[in-house]
Amino acid sequence: MPIKVFVADDHKIFREGLKTLLEMKIGVEVVGEASDGREALREIIHLKPDIVIMDISMPNLNGIDATLNGIDATHQIVSANPNIKVMILSMHKDESFVKEALKAGAIGYMIKDGAFSELLDAIKTIMAGKIYLSPTLNEIIVKGFVDKLRVENLNSLSVLTSREREVLQLIAEGKSTSQIGDIMCISIKTVETHRQNIMKKLNINTVAGLVKYAIQKGLVFLE
């Protein structure tokens, strides 16, 4: 049986061109098309295609934010029929759009400047039950992930020096400033300086907060 495809895009020339290219391929049947979100939703629920190729920026679904209409439609389509696979085909490359689309239930996201051969590969991938993302999106998402790790890293133990980690551990163990000074053979003023630097680096403003953080990071353990 041919793969039944539905095309939803508000640009008629693009929609008809894509439809023509798809219908030239053996094993693919374009069962319907729509120019806006509401029409797409109505037709898709009725026609039950295997795959929906959906643009994000389509009018007339919620009437509030046009750039989210394709995502809104995706959510409603998948909610009504989880067997229908939705792939977003859009000019939007921002990581936020990709995340929102996948969260809404899309199983693929391809950039419009990709080749038609990529679209065919995407369809095959999706029909195999796998998620498809354009190669450029993989780079963007990986970069976003790495950037997130770097931000999280700024609030981790790695930002502390070995001496600061030692002070933090002793604070968490309940040692006083003078006791810490004696143990580490440093002055009380130096201990206080270390504590201030630790709080600044970790963005924690109380000793209780430092203790909780140390426990969470495994520097000390509750008995």
C-alpha positions in Angstrom: 0.0 0.0 0.0 1.2 3.5 -0.8 2.2 5.9 2.0 -0.7 8.4 2.4 0.6 11.9 2.7 -1.2 15.1 3.6 0.4 18.5 2.9 -0.5 21.6 4.9 1.2 24.9 3.9 -0.3 28.3 3.3 1.8 29.0 0.2 -0.1 27.5 -2.8 2.9 27.3 -5.2 5.0 25.5 -2.6 2.2 23.2 -1.7 1.3 22.3 -5.3 5.0 21.9 -6.2 5.6 19.5 -3.3 2.4 17.6 -4.1 3.6 17.1 -7.7 7.0 15.9 -6.7 5.6 13.5 -4.1 3.1 12.0 -6.6 5.9 11.3 -9.0 7.3 8.8 -6.5 6.2 5.2 -6.5 4.7 4.3 -3.1 3.5 7.7 -2.2 0.0 9.1 -2.5 -1.0 12.7 -1.6 -4.5 12.3 -0.2 -5.1 15.9 0.6 -3.8 19.4 1.2 -4.8 22.5 3.2 -3.7 26.1 3.3 -4.5 26.9 7.0 -4.5 25.2 10.3 -8.2 24.8 10.8 -8.8 23.3 7.4 -5.8 21.0 7.9 -7.2 19.8 11.2 -10.6 19.1 9.8 -9.4 17.3 6.6 -6.7 15.2 8.4 -9.0 13.8 11.0 -11.4 12.8 8.2 -8.8 11.4 5.7 -6.5 9.7 8.2 -3.2 10.0 6.3 -0.1 8.1 7.4 2.0 11.3 7.4 1.2 15.0 7.6 3.8 17.4 6.3 3.0 20.6 8.2 4.2 24.1 8.1 4.4 26.0 11.4 3.4 29.5 10.2 -0.2 29.0 9.0 -3.2 31.3 9.7 -6.6 30.6 11.1 -6.2 28.1 13.9 -6.2 29.9 17.2 -6.2 33.5 15.8 -3.6 34.5 18.4 -0.1 33.6 17.3 0.2 32.6 13.7 3.7 31.2 14.2 2.4 28.6 16.6 -0.6 27.4 14.5 1.2 24.5 12.9 2.3 23.4 16.4 -1.3 23.8 17.8 -2.6 21.8 14.9 0.0 19.1 15.4 -1.0 18.7 19.1 -4.7 18.4 18.2 -4.1 15.9 15.3 -1.9 13.6 17.4 -4.3 13.9 20.3 -7.2 12.9 18.1 -5.3 10.1 16.3 -1.9 9.0 17.6 -1.3 6.8 14.6 -1.0 9.9 12.3 2.7 10.9 12.1 3.3 14.7 11.8 6.5 16.1 10.3 7.1 19.9 10.5 8.5 21.4 7.3 9.5 25.0 8.1 11.9 27.8 7.6 12.2 28.2 11.4 15.6 26.9 12.7 15.4 28.1 16.3 15.8 25.4 18.9 12.6 26.6 20.6 10.5 25.9 17.6 11.9 22.4 17.3 11.3 21.7 21.0 7.7 23.0 20.8 7.0 20.9 17.8 8.3 17.7 19.3 6.5 18.5 22.5 3.3 18.8 20.6 3.8 15.3 19.1 5.6 15.9 15.8 7.9 13.0 14.9 10.0 14.9 12.5 11.3 18.5 11.8 12.9 19.4 8.5 14.1 22.8 7.2 12.5 24.0 3.9 15.9 24.7 2.3 16.7 21.0 2.3 16.6 18.9 -0.9 13.6 16.9 -2.0 15.7 13.7 -1.5 16.1 14.6 2.2 12.3 14.8 2.4 12.0 11.3 1.0 14.6 10.1 3.5 12.6 11.8 6.3 9.4 10.1 5.2 11.1 6.7 5.2 12.6 7.4 8.6 9.3 8.5 10.1 7.4 5.5 8.6 10.0 3.3 10.3 8.9 4.8 13.6 12.0 6.9 14.1 12.3 10.6 14.8 13.8 12.7 11.9 15.6 16.0 12.3 17.5 17.9 9.6 21.3 17.6 10.0 21.5 21.4 10.6 19.0 21.0 13.4 21.1 18.3 15.0 24.0 20.7 15.2 21.8 23.5 16.7 20.3 21.2 19.3 23.7 19.7 20.2 25.1 23.2 20.6 22.1 24.2 22.7 22.7 21.1 24.9 26.4 21.9 25.3 25.6 25.5 26.1 23.1 24.4 28.7 25.7 22.1 30.3 28.1 25.0 30.4 25.6 27.2 32.2 24.8 24.3 34.6 28.5 23.8 35.1 28.8 27.4 36.4 26.7 26.3 39.3 28.6 23.1 40.0 31.5 22.1 42.1 33.9 22.5 39.2 33.9 26.3 39.7 35.4 25.9 43.1 39.0 25.6 43.9 40.2 22.6 45.9 40.6 24.8 49.0 37.1 26.2 48.5 35.7 22.7 48.2 37.5 21.7 51.4 36.0 24.8 53.2 32.5 23.9 51.9 32.8 20.4 53.1 33.9 21.5 56.6 31.1 24.1 56.7 28.6 21.3 55.8 30.1 19.1 58.6 29.1 21.8 61.0 32.6 23.2 61.8 32.8 26.8 63.0 34.9 29.4 61.2 37.7 29.1 63.9 37.6 25.3 63.7 38.0 25.4 59.9 40.9 27.8 60.3 42.6 25.4 62.7 42.0 22.4 60.6 43.3 24.1 57.4 46.0 26.1 59.2 44.6 29.4 57.8 43.3 32.6 59.4 39.7 33.2 60.3 39.7 36.1 57.8 40.9 33.7 55.0 38.2 31.2 55.9 35.6 34.0 55.7 37.0 35.1 52.3 36.7 31.5 51.0 33.1 31.3 52.3 32.2 34.6 50.5 33.8 33.4 47.3 32.0 30.0 47.5 28.6 31.8 48.0 29.3 34.1 45.1 30.3 31.3 42.7 27.4 29.1 43.7 24.9 31.9 44.0 23.9 30.7 47.5 23.4 33.3 50.2 23.1 31.3 53.4 25.1 28.7 55.3 22.1 26.5 55.4 22.0 26.7 51.6 25.7 25.7 51.4 25.0 22.7 53.6 22.1 21.6 51.4 24.2 22.0 48.3 27.1 20.0 49.8 24.7 17.2 50.7 23.2 17.2 47.2 26.7 17.0 45.6 27.8 14.2 47.9 30.4 16.1 49.8 28.8 15.1 53.0 26.2 12.5 53.9 23.3 12.5 56.3 23.6 9.9 59.0 
